[in-house]
């Protein structure tokens, strides 16, 4: 049994190649706009996380200095529950280790 549409012609049951091509083109244009923005925001988030880690580590270094009366140049000295919870992470932006500046006793570099 053939179904007829309002014009007396058989009703379509599939998409034409032009409709599929138009749909794929629209999706490709949208993807070309969205994907680069997502990649950019990912790096921005990593830079923000690095800045927060740097601030947390500097705060822990200051607490260590106030408690012990002298600064430390070893990040392992603050890796206990009193100063910094857990191990010191690497920078999420470039995966390098944080280091202490021997003149300021604060984290050096990582100004992304």
N, C-alpha and C positions, 0 to 999 in steps of 0.2 A: 504494500500500500504506500503510494507516494503522497507526501503531504504537500499541499499547495499553499503558497503565501497569497497575499491580497491581489497580486497581479496575475495570477494564474500560472506562475512559474513554480517549479519545485523549490522547496525551502532548502537553504544551505545548511550543511552540517559541519563545515570546517572553515578555517581562515584561509584567505588567499595569500599568495606569496608576498604581495605588496603590503598587506596588513601586518604580516610577520616582520617584514623588513622595516617598516615604520616603527613597530614596537621595539625591535632590537636597537634601532638607531636612537630612539628616545632614551632607552635605558643606558646606552653607551655614553650619551652626552651627560646624563645625570651623574653617572659613575666617574666621568672625567673631571667633574667639578667637585664631587664629594671626597673621593679618595685622597687627593693631595691635602685637602684641609684636615682630614683625620690624621694623616702622617705628621703634619705640622703641629697639631695640638698634642700629639703624643710626646714630641720632643720638648714642647713647652712644659708639659706636666713633669717630665724628668728633670728639667732645670729647676722647677719650683720645689720638687722633692729634694734635690741637692742643696738648695738654699736652706730648707728646713732642717735637713740633717746637719749642715754646717752650724746653724744656730744652736741646735740641741747639743752638739759636741762642744761648742765653745762655752755654753752654759755649764756643762758638766766639768769642763776644765777649770772654770772659775770657782765652782763649788769645791773642787779638789784643792785648789790653791788656798781657799779660805779655811778649809778644814785642816790642811797639813802645814800651812805656813810657807810653803814653797811650791813653785809650779813644777809640772812634769813635762817631759818631752816624749813620753811613751804613752800612746793611746791605750795600751793594755792596762795601765794603772787605773783607768776610769771605767773599765769594762766589768764592773760589778753592780749589784743592785743599788748601791748608794749613790752612784754618780750617773751612770748610763745603763739603761736596762738591756742586758744582752751584749752581743758583740757589735763592734763598730762596723757599719755596712760600707761597701764601696759606693762611690758616686754613681747614681743611676744614669747620669747623662753620658759619661764616658768610661765607666767601670774602672776608674783608678782609685787607689787607696787615698784616704785623707792623711795629711801630714801636718805636724805642728811646726810653726815658724819659731825658731829658737830665740828670736829677739822679742816677739810679741806674745809668745805662748798661746797663740790662737791658730785655728786652721788656716793654712796658706793656700792660695790659688782657688780654683773652682769658681771663678767669676764668669760663669757661662753667659 
